[in-house]
Every structure is written in C-alpha cells, then in structure tokens.
C-alpha cells in the first residue's frame, strides 16, 4: 500500500457500511459510551490525518476505524485507550469515525468497521478486524511495537492528548511605528502610543491597523484614570453630561460589553444634535474600528447609526 497520506489524497467513493444495523451505545464521553479523547487517544479528522501520519515517523500509531455509537467499536477503543495509557505513550491511539470521514477508511482500504491498522514511519500495517479480548489485543500491540522498534521508530508521544502540529511560523516584525506604539501601550504610555499611530496614519492613510490602533490607544488612555463604577456614578449624577456617558460606553467596550455601548450612544445620538451628535458619532466609529467589521455586532450597529442620523 502507498503512503497513507498520499492514498488519502486520491481516494474516491464511499465506504461500505451496510452492516450499520448493530447494537449501539451512547456518544463517547457519556455513561455507557466509549471514553472521550484525551491522554494518549486522539480523534482523527481530515485536517489532522497528515499530522498523525508524520508523527508515526517518531512514534508508532495505532489507528482504529470505528463508528462511535457502535457497541463493538466502543468496546475496542475502550480497550485500546487503556493499553495506550498502560504503555505510557509508546504509541498514539488515533480513532477515525468511518461514517464522518469515509476517506480515511478508504486510505487504508478498509471496507468495514471496526478495523485496526498500525502506522510505522508513514506506512500502514494491517493489525486486525473486529473486536477481541484485551489479552489478544495486547499481544498484537506488543508485536506491532516490536516491528516499530525494528524499523527504528521508538519515540514516545510528547504531548498527551494532542495531535502533533506543525511549528507556528515566525511572526513578521511590526512596522517601526506600530512597534513603537505597541511598546508604549505595554509601558502604559498612551500618549506616545497615540502619537505613533497618528504618525503611521499620516504616512499611510490606508493603514487600517493604525486607525484601529489609534482608536484602541485612545480608549485605553480615557479609561486609565478611572473605573467603570466611578464612570457610572458620575453619569448618574450628571445625566446631561455627554462626556460622562461616553466614559461609561468606553468602559463597556473595554470590558467586552460593546452592545450596551452601541445602544447607549445610538440612543444619545437620537436625542442630541450639532456638535454633541458628531462627538457621539465619532466615538461609535472608533468602537467599530477597534472591534473590526468581522465582529457580528458591528454590522447591525452601523445600520442603527445610519438610521439614527438620517
């Protein structure tokens, strides 16, 4: 058989699951079901499959192709989960749901479930079909580990319960003015941060990160000398003060309560005109910049702002 990852990229069609009418059990992790993934057991999907194949170059992998609610499958993976724990990471127990991911079953040329296949250095090793008693399964695992050792694959799973991931790429350095603003924020020097972001925006008015950073630095500066409780008390005592209401909204955004900030300012925009309305509008636009258009609250708030203005 070809390398399992290459086979996965080329298979087509469907796995034969004509024997689905079998005794069932609850979902994994619930009483009566198979164990939830964790420890030395992981659940495979199409994204993680290649990572697991690569992992088999360092430590052997036992793949169980199963249906999570099938009673025979659940018994098998329960045994395999126990063995993976017993062997303390000498192999990774990877479970592939053949109903949800038939491509993985096809990659191993497996037409039915449960079936157990090994992986050593990316190469599939057929182990057994169906379920068996724990002693028999352990004997097969021992033989499989001996084969892995003979092929120089003797590592252990480094991180329990996690499919190995490719290393994160190094982050690109920030532009100098952005880095200057970031360092200033870290130091609590919001004036310098505002100045750096403002300079970045002057140099490139299309710099959306500078626009968002400028709005964020302003928010941090305005809230740095007070608390939400103090702002609310001041707003209650001076109900006609737009600045007091704006500070309440600032703290709401700072603490993740943007919707209340939006509602407060849009309500004030409906009640005020002239310069005060413009101050309120600009503050809302700052909030939109901070959160970004991807935030689901921003789109409706933009429409509500337009309605309040016109």
C-alpha positions in Angstrom: 0.0 0.0 0.0 1.2 3.5 -0.7 1.9 6.0 2.0 -1.4 6.6 3.8 -1.3 10.4 3.4 -0.9 10.1 -0.3 -3.6 7.5 -0.6 -6.0 9.8 1.3 -5.5 12.5 -1.3 -6.5 10.2 -4.1 -9.4 8.0 -2.9 -13.0 8.4 -4.1 -16.3 6.8 -3.5 -17.9 5.6 -0.3 -17.1 3.0 2.4 -19.4 0.1 2.6 -21.3 0.5 5.8 -24.1 -2.0 5.0 -23.7 -3.6 8.4 -24.9 -0.5 10.3 -27.8 -2.3 11.9 -25.9 -3.4 15.0 -26.2 -2.7 18.8 -25.5 0.9 19.7 -24.2 2.7 22.7 -24.2 6.4 23.8 -21.8 9.0 22.4 -18.2 8.9 23.6 -17.6 10.6 26.9 -21.1 9.8 28.2 -22.1 7.0 30.5 -22.2 3.7 28.6 -20.2 5.1 25.7 -16.5 4.9 24.7 -14.0 7.2 26.5 -13.7 10.8 25.3 -10.4 11.6 23.5 -7.6 12.5 25.8 -4.4 11.1 27.4 -2.8 9.2 24.5 -6.0 9.0 22.5 -7.0 11.4 19.7 -9.8 11.6 17.3 -8.8 11.9 13.6 -10.3 14.2 11.0 -9.2 15.1 7.5 -7.1 18.0 8.8 -5.2 16.1 11.4 -4.7 12.9 9.4 -1.4 14.1 7.8 0.0 15.2 11.1 -0.6 11.8 12.6 1.0 10.1 9.6 4.0 12.4 10.1 4.0 11.6 13.8 4.4 7.9 13.0 8.0 8.6 11.9 8.8 9.3 15.6 6.4 7.1 17.5 4.1 4.3 16.2 0.4 5.0 15.7 -2.5 2.6 16.2 -5.5 3.7 14.1 -8.9 2.3 15.0 -11.5 2.8 12.2 -14.8 2.8 14.1 -18.3 4.2 14.5 -18.5 5.9 17.9 -22.0 4.7 18.8 -21.4 1.1 17.6 -21.1 -1.2 20.6 -18.4 -3.4 19.2 -16.4 -0.3 18.2 -16.8 1.2 21.6 -15.5 -1.9 23.4 -12.5 -2.0 21.1 -11.5 1.7 21.6 -12.0 1.4 25.3 -9.5 -1.5 25.4 -7.1 0.4 23.1 -7.4 3.6 25.2 -6.5 1.5 28.3 -3.5 0.0 26.6 -2.3 3.3 25.3 -2.3 4.6 28.9 -0.6 1.4 30.1 2.2 1.8 27.6 2.6 5.5 28.6 2.9 7.0 25.2 4.8 4.2 23.4 2.1 4.6 20.7 -0.6 7.0 19.8 -4.1 5.7 19.7 -5.9 7.5 16.9 -9.6 7.0 16.2 -11.2 7.6 12.9 -15.0 7.8 12.5 -15.7 6.0 9.2 -19.2 7.5 8.9 -18.0 11.0 9.2 -14.6 10.5 7.4 -15.0 7.6 4.9 -12.0 8.9 3.1 -9.7 7.8 6.0 -11.2 4.3 5.8 -10.6 4.3 2.1 -7.0 5.4 2.6 -6.4 2.2 4.5 -8.5 0.1 2.0 -10.9 -0.8 4.9 -14.5 -1.7 3.9 -15.9 -2.3 7.3 -15.6 -1.4 11.0 -14.2 -1.7 13.5 -10.8 -2.4 12.0 -7.4 -1.6 13.5 -4.4 -0.6 11.4 -0.9 0.5 12.5 1.3 3.2 11.1 5.1 3.0 11.2 7.0 5.8 9.5 4.0 6.6 7.4 3.4 3.1 6.2 0.2 1.2 7.1 0.5 -2.1 8.9 -2.8 -4.2 9.0 -3.4 -5.4 12.5 -6.9 -7.0 12.9 -10.5 -6.6 12.1 -13.4 -6.6 14.7 -13.1 -6.6 18.4 -11.2 -9.1 20.6 -10.5 -9.7 24.2 -8.0 -7.4 25.9 -5.2 -10.0 26.2 -5.3 -10.8 22.5 -5.3 -7.2 21.5 -2.3 -6.5 23.8 -0.4 -9.4 22.1 -1.0 -7.7 18.7 0.1 -4.4 20.1 3.3 -6.0 21.5 4.1 -7.4 18.1 3.4 -4.1 16.4 5.7 -2.2 18.8 8.4 -4.8 18.2 8.0 -4.2 14.5 8.2 -0.4 15.1 11.4 -0.9 17.1 12.9 -3.0 14.4 12.3 -0.1 12.0 13.9 2.4 14.3 10.6 4.0 15.4 10.9 4.1 19.2 9.8 7.5 20.3 7.0 8.3 22.7 4.1 10.7 22.4 5.5 14.1 23.6 2.2 15.8 24.3 -0.6 13.8 25.7 -4.0 14.1 24.0 -2.8 16.4 21.2 -2.2 15.6 17.6 1.3 17.0 16.8 1.1 20.3 14.9 3.5 21.9 12.6 5.5 24.6 14.3 3.9 28.1 14.2 5.6 30.3 11.6 7.6 33.2 13.0 5.6 36.3 13.1 6.6 39.1 10.8 8.0 42.1 12.7 5.7 45.0 13.1 6.4 48.2 11.2 8.6 50.6 13.3 5.8 53.0 14.2 3.4 50.1 15.1 6.1 48.5 17.3 6.8 51.9 18.9 3.0 52.2 19.7 2.8 48.6 21.0 5.8 49.1 23.3 4.3 52.4 24.6 1.0 50.6 25.3 2.8 47.9 27.2 4.5 50.6 29.3 1.2 52.4 29.9 2.4 55.4 28.0 -0.8 56.0 25.9 0.2 59.5 24.7 3.2 58.1 22.9 1.2 55.3 21.5 -1.4 57.7 20.2 1.4 59.8 18.6 3.0 56.8 17.0 -0.3 55.5 15.5 -1.2 59.0 14.4 2.2 59.3 12.6 1.7 55.9 10.9 -1.8 57.0 9.7 -0.4 60.3 8.3 2.3 58.4 6.4 -0.3 55.9 5.0 -4.0 56.8 5.4 -4.8 53.3 4.1 -3.2 51.8 7.2 -6.3 50.3 8.8 -4.2 48.8 11.6 -3.0 52.3 12.5 -6.6 53.5 12.5 -7.7 50.7 14.8 -4.6 51.1 17.0 -5.3 54.8 17.4 -8.8 54.2 18.5 -7.7 51.5 20.9 -4.9 53.6 22.4 -7.4 56.4 22.9 -9.8 54.1 24.7 -7.0 52.9 27.0 -6.0 56.4 27.7 -9.5 57.6 28.6 -10.1 54.7 30.9 -6.7 54.6 32.6 -7.5 57.0 35.4 -11.0 55.8 36.5 -13.1 52.7 36.8 -16.4 51.6 35.4 -18.1 52.0 38.8 -16.8 55.6 39.0 -17.9 56.3 35.5 -21.4 55.0 36.1 -21.7 57.0 39.3 -20.6 60.2 37.5 -23.1 59.5 34.6 -25.9 59.0 37.1 -25.1 62.2 38.9 -24.7 64.3 35.7 -27.2 62.7 33.4 -26.9 65.6 30.9 -23.1 65.2 30.5 -22.2 63.7 27.2 -18.6 63.1 28.4 -19.8 61.2 31.4 -22.0 59.0 29.2 -19.1 58.5 26.7 -16.9 57.2 29.6 -19.5 54.7 30.6 -19.6 53.5 27.0 -15.8 53.3 26.9 -15.7 51.0 29.9 -18.4 48.9 28.4 -16.3 48.3 25.3 -13.1 47.8 27.3 -14.8 45.0 29.3 -16.4 43.3 26.3 -19.8 44.7 26.7 -19.8 46.5 23.3 -23.5 46.0 22.6 -24.5 48.1 25.6 -22.1 50.8 24.5 -23.6 50.8 21.0 -27.1 51.0 22.4 -26.2 53.8 24.8 -24.6 56.0 22.2 -27.1 55.4 19.4 -29.8 56.4 21.9 -28.0 59.6 22.7 -27.5 60.4 19.0 -31.2 60.2 18.5 -31.6 62.8 21.3 -28.8 65.2 20.5 -27.8 67.4 17.6 -25.0 69.6 16.4 -21.5 69.2 17.9 -22.6 66.7 20.6 -24.1 64.4 18.0 -20.8 64.5 16.0 -18.8 63.7 19.1 -21.0 60.7 19.7 -20.8 59.5 16.1 -17.0 59.7 16.1 -16.8 57.7 19.3 -19.0 55.0 17.8 -16.8 54.9 14.7 -13.8 54.4 16.9 -15.5 51.4 18.5 -16.2 49.9 15.1 -12.6 50.3 14.2 -11.5 48.6 17.5 -13.8 45.6 17.0 -13.5 45.3 13.2 -16.2 44.5 10.7 -15.8 40.8 11.4 -17.5 41.3 14.8 -21.2 40.3 14.3 -22.3 43.3 16.4 -20.7 45.9 14.2 -22.9 45.5 11.1 -26.2 45.9 12.9 -24.8 48.8 14.9 -23.6 50.6 11.7 -27.2 50.3 10.3 -28.7 51.5 13.6 -26.3 54.5 13.5 -27.3 55.4 9.9 -31.0 55.2 10.9 -30.4 57.4 14.0 -28.5 60.0 11.9 -31.0 60.2 9.0 
